Amino acid sequence: MNNLFYLDCPCSSFPRSFARDYKETYLYPPPSTIYGFLLSLVGEVDLTAHLGVKLAIGLIGAPPPISRIVRKQRHHKFSKQHLGTYPSSQFSKPNFQELLTDLKIAVSINSLSEKATVTLAERVAIAVSFPERISRFGGLSLGESWAMVNGFRDYRDSDGEITWLAVDNRGLIALPVWIDRVTTQGKFQRFSLSEGGQLTEQNWVTINP
């Protein structure tokens, strides 16, 4: 069973946790986002269904370029309750947002520590090889709902060289591994970059709250 996959997304954004009026993006796909994407791929709505799974994440080719756009966004948490009462402009204003374009990502899945009867690695393999067996809804996005992916398939050598994220407590890359949907608090891990070749223990990050 092939356990190395290729993910192609033309445009996405991974807003930093501290971003407010100017929405900076993480330069690398966060493990929490990749985990959420894989759950969406297999039609799983329970975020805790595959806790303990380990993911290896890498960029294929050159780092994706950053674009900056202006978007109108709501800023008042009660604005939806006041629709029709106050002018919409009272709760909206333009924001700058960074986007990553032409993302090509490598993902590998290690489910040996999972407790699920059917592991995430098995479910993803089924989704890739036999998509008719998967029951899911909605578009397949990487990050926000508008960030639709071009495709997800087995990785091929011709796709390009992979630069892997490696767990490194002294690394300069900090990414969320888990986000609590209730408190919005996150669990973060530091990473550095390692070139292709065989995956090592440092390339695996465990998804756990």
LONU-189302 format. One line per 5 residues: their letters; for each residue y, x, z of N, C-alpha, C. Coordinates in pm, whole numbers, always signed. Last residue first. Layout:
A> Y:X:Z:Y:X:Z:Y:X:Z; ... .
//
This chain:
PNITV> +1632:-455:+2122:+1759:-486:+2189:+1794:-377:+2290; +1504:-251:+1858:+1484:-314:+1988:+1621:-347:+2046; +1374:-69:+1612:+1456:-189:+1630:+1416:-259:+1761; +1384:+280:+1591:+1312:+163:+1640:+1409:+48:+1663; +1391:+496:+1317:+1469:+434:+1424:+1400:+303:+1462 .
WNQET> +1284:+802:+1182:+1249:+664:+1220:+1335:+615:+1334; +1338:+1064:+1141:+1391:+970:+1042:+1364:+824:+1079; +1206:+1214:+1326:+1350:+1197:+1344:+1410:+1096:+1248; +948:+1239:+1231:+971:+1146:+1341:+1120:+1118:+1360; +995:+1258:+871:+956:+1313:+1001:+987:+1209:+1108 .
LQGGE> +891:+1220:+534:+960:+1166:+650:+905:+1230:+777; +908:+1478:+289:+829:+1394:+378:+913:+1346:+496; +1202:+1462:+78:+1078:+1521:+124:+1005:+1425:+215; +1566:+1485:+110:+1439:+1419:+83:+1317:+1495:+131; +1782:+1589:+388:+1745:+1574:+247:+1605:+1515:+235 .
SLSFR> +1953:+1413:+645:+1849:+1510:+606:+1809:+1482:+462; +2231:+1364:+862:+2167:+1345:+732:+2063:+1453:+707; +2234:+1206:+1188:+2282:+1305:+1093:+2207:+1281:+963; +2330:+950:+1423:+2246:+1004:+1317:+2315:+1124:+1253; +2312:+749:+1720:+2377:+852:+1639:+2277:+914:+1541 .
QFKGQ> +2315:+400:+1776:+2240:+525:+1771:+2317:+623:+1683; +2388:+114:+1983:+2420:+211:+1878:+2331:+334:+1890; +2386:-227:+2028:+2318:-104:+2068:+2336:-6:+1954; +2663:-452:+2095:+2567:-383:+2011:+2502:-265:+2080; +2774:-787:+2155:+2760:-649:+2198:+2649:-582:+2117 .
TTVRD> +2791:-1052:+2104:+2840:-962:+1998:+2838:-816:+2042; +2664:-1235:+2260:+2771:-1157:+2323:+2845:-1070:+2223; +2496:-1354:+2061:+2566:-1434:+2161:+2686:-1358:+2216; +2375:-1165:+1902:+2452:-1270:+1835:+2533:-1354:+1933; +2375:-826:+1948:+2347:-951:+2018:+2436:-1060:+1960 .
IWVPL> +2250:-600:+1723:+2370:-674:+1760:+2327:-804:+1826; +2115:-275:+1689:+2092:-414:+1729:+2226:-476:+1767; +2214:-46:+1586:+2072:-70:+1567:+2037:-215:+1600; +2512:+73:+1438:+2446:-27:+1523:+2299:-44:+1485; +2581:+427:+1423:+2553:+300:+1355:+2486:+204:+1452 .
AILGR> +2753:+723:+1378:+2713:+623:+1478:+2699:+488:+1409; +2734:+1048:+1287:+2723:+914:+1228:+2672:+818:+1336; +2717:+1296:+1394:+2852:+1241:+1378:+2852:+1100:+1322; +2468:+1380:+1646:+2516:+1356:+1511:+2651:+1287:+1507; +2343:+1415:+1879:+2469:+1490:+1863:+2527:+1470:+1723 .
NDVAL> +2112:+1274:+1854:+2205:+1234:+1961:+2337:+1309:+1956; +1982:+1165:+1570:+2037:+1290:+1624:+2143:+1253:+1727; +1770:+1048:+1325:+1817:+1026:+1462:+1858:+1159:+1522; +1876:+1065:+994:+1788:+1123:+1095:+1849:+1100:+1233; +1877:+916:+678:+1938:+920:+809:+1835:+973:+908 .
WTIEG> +1813:+1102:+377:+1771:+1015:+485:+1862:+1027:+606; +1866:+1090:+47:+1922:+1155:+165:+1900:+1062:+283; +1655:+1117:-233:+1694:+1039:-115:+1752:+1131:-9; +1694:+1124:-589:+1668:+1192:-462:+1726:+1113:-345; +1575:+857:-807:+1665:+961:-761:+1627:+1017:-625 .
DSDRY> +1405:+695:-952:+1523:+633:-891:+1622:+737:-839; +1175:+819:-1034:+1289:+825:-1126:+1416:+763:-1067; +994:+751:-840:+1049:+886:-839:+1172:+898:-927; +1063:+426:-708:+1004:+510:-812:+1069:+648:-806; +990:+179:-461:+1065:+297:-502:+988:+374:-609 .
DRFGN> +947:-170:-522:+890:-40:-486:+978:+73:-539; +1252:-366:-470:+1122:-338:-531:+1067:-207:-476; +1512:-581:-507:+1439:-506:-406:+1297:-490:-459; +1842:-639:-651:+1696:-641:-648:+1641:-556:-536; +2109:-692:-612:+2055:-699:-748:+1904:-707:-747 .
VMAWS> +2235:-900:-346:+2167:-781:-396:+2122:-803:-540; +2559:-1015:-247:+2427:-1041:-305:+2366:-913:-361; +2765:-1062:-33:+2716:-932:-82:+2573:-946:-135; +2835:-1297:+86:+2881:-1276:-51:+2820:-1151:-114; +2741:-1280:+348:+2671:-1367:+253:+2712:-1344:+108 .
EGLSL> +2729:-936:+466:+2790:-1068:+456:+2727:-1148:+342; +2427:-767:+435:+2549:-779:+514:+2604:-921:+507; +2303:-840:+147:+2301:-723:+233:+2432:-721:+311; +2120:-1139:+58:+2242:-1059:+72:+2219:-940:+163; +1994:-1383:-127:+1951:-1260:-61:+2067:-1163:-61 .
GGFRS> +2072:-1731:-61:+2077:-1609:-140:+2031:-1489:-59; +1837:-1982:+69:+1964:-1912:+56:+1955:-1789:-33; +1506:-1944:+213:+1617:-2024:+162:+1742:-1938:+152; +1147:-1908:+171:+1276:-1869:+225:+1385:-1956:+164; +821:-1827:+163:+907:-1945:+175:+1037:-1903:+244 .
IREPF> +609:-1645:-52:+714:-1642:+50:+796:-1771:+46; +443:-1643:-264:+383:-1674:-135:+486:-1682:-22; +582:-1554:-481:+553:-1698:-475:+490:-1738:-341; +588:-1276:-465:+702:-1352:-413:+677:-1502:-402; +391:-1048:-433:+358:-1189:-457:+470:-1279:-403 .
SVAIA> +517:-800:-395:+407:-812:-491:+376:-956:-529; +724:-848:-209:+749:-768:-329:+644:-794:-436; +605:-1003:-11:+725:-1054:-78:+753:-980:-208; +402:-829:+74:+366:-955:+8:+485:-1009:-71; +558:-631:+193:+471:-596:+80:+429:-721:+3 .
VREAL> +672:-781:+398:+758:-728:+292:+674:-692:+170; +445:-831:+553:+518:-943:+495:+609:-897:+381; +369:-573:+631:+278:-654:+552:+352:-768:+482; +594:-496:+781:+553:-417:+665:+461:-498:+574; +587:-686:+986:+696:-690:+889:+660:-610:+764 .
TVTAK> +251:-817:+1041:+364:-728:+1064:+471:-741:+956; +104:-1077:+1191:+132:-1027:+1056:+260:-945:+1065; +129:-1068:+1471:-2:-1079:+1407:+4:-1031:+1263; +345:-833:+1637:+326:-951:+1553:+187:-950:+1488; +402:-606:+1768:+303:-692:+1830:+274:-817:+1748 .
ESLSN> +453:-273:+1633:+481:-417:+1640:+367:-491:+1711; +396:-13:+1588:+430:-50:+1726:+465:-197:+1741; +350:+7:+1315:+240:+38:+1405:+268:-6:+1548; +521:-31:+1100:+496:-145:+1188:+387:-119:+1292; +764:+114:+926:+650:+154:+1008:+629:+45:+1112 .
ISVAI> +911:+131:+608:+883:+47:+725:+756:+97:+794; +1193:+254:+427:+1051:+263:+459:+1028:+193:+592; +1428:+237:+170:+1385:+182:+300:+1234:+201:+313; +1713:+352:-1:+1568:+364:+18:+1534:+315:+159; +1972:+215:-202:+1920:+247:-69:+1767:+256:-74 .
KLDTL> +2268:+216:-357:+2126:+232:-386:+2061:+292:-262; +2564:+49:-430:+2476:+98:-325:+2332:+102:-375; +2811:+0:-568:+2697:+67:-631:+2605:+131:-527; +3061:+25:-310:+3011:-24:-438:+2897:+63:-489; +3196:-98:-14:+3113:+6:-74:+3053:-50:-202 .
LEQFN> +3528:-181:+91:+3401:-219:+30:+3329:-93:-19; +3758:-268:+346:+3693:-165:+266:+3558:-217:+215; +4036:-484:+356:+3895:-463:+383:+3841:-355:+291; +4329:-620:+500:+4268:-519:+414:+4123:-502:+455; +4430:-960:+514:+4367:-844:+577:+4323:-747:+469 .
PKSFQ> +4676:-1217:+547:+4601:-1121:+466:+4549:-1005:+548; +4602:-1497:+763:+4693:-1394:+714:+4611:-1293:+634; +4589:-1811:+933:+4540:-1718:+832:+4647:-1616:+798; +4693:-2007:+1090:+4575:-1940:+1140:+4519:-1837:+1042; +4908:-2102:+952:+4930:-2065:+1091:+4812:-1985:+1146 .
SSPYT> +4822:-2187:+707:+4880:-2053:+714:+4902:-2008:+857; +4749:-2449:+740:+4642:-2348:+744:+4697:-2207:+756; +4951:-2637:+963:+4936:-2570:+833:+4832:-2460:+842; +4762:-2857:+1178:+4863:-2754:+1158:+4845:-2695:+1018; +4577:-3059:+1123:+4680:-3079:+1225:+4796:-2982:+1206 .
GLHQK> +4393:-2976:+940:+4461:-3101:+913:+4572:-3132:+1012; +4207:-2812:+1185:+4227:-2835:+1042:+4289:-2973:+1019; +4154:-2742:+1442:+4289:-2792:+1414:+4314:-2814:+1265; +3907:-2636:+1456:+3929:-2760:+1530:+4063:-2824:+1494; +3938:-2401:+1318:+3856:-2505:+1257:+3877:-2639:+1326 .
SFKHH> +4089:-2245:+1497:+4152:-2294:+1375:+4072:-2406:+1310; +4020:-2123:+1729:+4020:-2269:+1731:+4071:-2329:+1600; +4050:-1855:+1684:+3914:-1904:+1707:+3906:-2056:+1711; +4238:-1732:+1425:+4244:-1814:+1547:+4109:-1879:+1569; +4226:-1608:+1184:+4240:-1523:+1301:+4241:-1602:+1431 .
RQKRV> +4086:-1602:+856:+4129:-1677:+974:+4127:-1586:+1096; +4208:-1413:+577:+4108:-1444:+677:+4169:-1520:+793; +4232:-1304:+252:+4293:-1393:+350:+4184:-1436:+448; +4213:-959:+158:+4150:-1090:+174:+4229:-1172:+273; +4241:-686:-55:+4313:-772:+39:+4244:-909:+39 .
IRSIP> +4042:-382:-67:+4091:-508:-120:+4172:-581:-13; +3927:-70:-163:+4005:-143:-63:+4064:-268:-128; +3616:+110:-198:+3729:+37:-254:+3801:-37:-142; +3430:+406:-205:+3495:+305:-121:+3611:+243:-198; +3113:+493:-361:+3259:+500:-349:+3312:+385:-264 .
PPAGI> +2813:+609:-199:+2885:+505:-274:+3036:+518:-256; +2691:+943:-246:+2742:+839:-156:+2823:+736:-235; +2442:+987:-509:+2569:+1020:-446:+2612:+910:-350; +2094:+911:-442:+2202:+962:-524:+2327:+993:-442; +2027:+681:-196:+1976:+740:-319:+2094:+784:-404 .
LGIAL> +2009:+701:+155:+2090:+674:+37:+2030:+747:-83; +1766:+557:+383:+1832:+667:+312:+1916:+617:+197; +1582:+489:+673:+1684:+442:+579:+1751:+563:+513; +1303:+365:+834:+1366:+487:+782:+1457:+444:+668; +1222:+173:+1121:+1275:+180:+985:+1326:+321:+956 .
KVGLH> +975:+15:+1314:+1054:+135:+1290:+1095:+139:+1143; +949:-266:+1532:+932:-207:+1400:+1022:-84:+1388; +1024:-378:+1768:+935:-263:+1775:+910:-199:+1640; +1029:-718:+1665:+1081:-611:+1749:+976:-501:+1763; +996:-936:+1494:+934:-807:+1460:+996:-692:+1539 .
ATLDV> +1124:-1160:+1599:+987:-1173:+1549:+918:-1039:+1527; +1382:-1186:+1681:+1293:-1110:+1768:+1149:-1105:+1716; +1513:-1351:+1505:+1548:-1210:+1505:+1452:-1125:+1587; +1376:-1590:+1312:+1372:-1543:+1450:+1397:-1392:+1451; +1353:-1648:+1047:+1480:-1682:+1111:+1487:-1635:+1255 .
EGVLS> +1220:-1510:+754:+1206:-1517:+900:+1343:-1543:+963; +1188:-1460:+481:+1208:-1597:+527:+1192:-1615:+676; +1181:-1206:+385:+1050:-1269:+408:+1063:-1411:+463; +1455:-1151:+360:+1367:-1135:+244:+1236:-1211:+263; +1547:-1177:+621:+1588:-1276:+521:+1495:-1272:+400 .
LLFGY> +1431:-945:+727:+1393:-1076:+780:+1429:-1186:+681; +1570:-755:+578:+1425:-767:+561:+1374:-900:+616; +1834:-793:+674:+1802:-815:+533:+1653:-837:+512; +1803:-717:+942:+1839:-855:+909:+1809:-889:+764; +1750:-443:+896:+1650:-528:+963:+1678:-675:+932 .
ITSPP> +1993:-364:+784:+1870:-354:+704:+1760:-441:+765; +2162:-408:+1005:+2183:-482:+880:+2057:-480:+793; +2063:-228:+1192:+2067:-370:+1226:+2083:-455:+1101; +2102:+21:+1063:+1967:-31:+1081:+1965:-180:+1115; +2376:+20:+828:+2327:+19:+965:+2184:-34:+974 .
PYLYT> +2431:+228:+553:+2380:+97:+594:+2324:+100:+735; +2736:+419:+584:+2591:+414:+563:+2539:+279:+612; +2995:+399:+650:+2966:+460:+521:+2818:+457:+486; +3134:+101:+779:+3046:+215:+798:+3010:+269:+661; +3470:+10:+689:+3327:-7:+677:+3253:+119:+721 .
EKYDR> +3758:-146:+834:+3687:-29:+785:+3537:-58:+778; +3977:-376:+805:+3832:-376:+824:+3769:-253:+756; +4253:-416:+984:+4206:-333:+873:+4056:-311:+892; +4249:-586:+1203:+4328:-622:+1086:+4289:-541:+963; +3969:-450:+1315:+4042:-575:+1334:+4118:-610:+1207 .
AFSRP> +3681:-269:+1412:+3776:-304:+1307:+3840:-439:+1333; +3483:-193:+1582:+3619:-194:+1637:+3723:-240:+1535; +3253:-197:+1428:+3264:-290:+1541:+3405:-300:+1594; +3306:-193:+1075:+3290:-123:+1202:+3320:-219:+1317; +3137:-380:+825:+3257:-360:+908:+3225:-291:+1041 .
FSSCP> +3008:-301:+554:+2948:-301:+688:+3059:-275:+789; +2985:-452:+239:+3071:-394:+341:+3000:-406:+474; +2908:-425:-115:+2887:-476:+20:+2988:-410:+113; +2777:-440:-440:+2898:-438:-357:+2868:-496:-221; +2525:-417:-562:+2645:-371:-634:+2768:-360:-546 .
CDLYF> +2232:-288:-439:+2336:-385:-408:+2467:-339:-471; +1894:-233:-428:+2012:-216:-515:+2112:-326:-483; +1638:-59:-280:+1730:-172:-265:+1857:-142:-341; +1303:+31:-281:+1434:+56:-344:+1518:-72:-335; +1063:+151:-41:+1123:+49:-126:+1264:+90:-170 .
LNNM> +749:+239:+59:+882:+293:+32:+946:+204:-74; +485:+187:+83:+572:+148:+194:+708:+212:+180; +211:+69:-99:+337:+142:-103:+428:+93:+8; -120:+85:+0:+0:+0:+0:+125:+88:+0 .
//
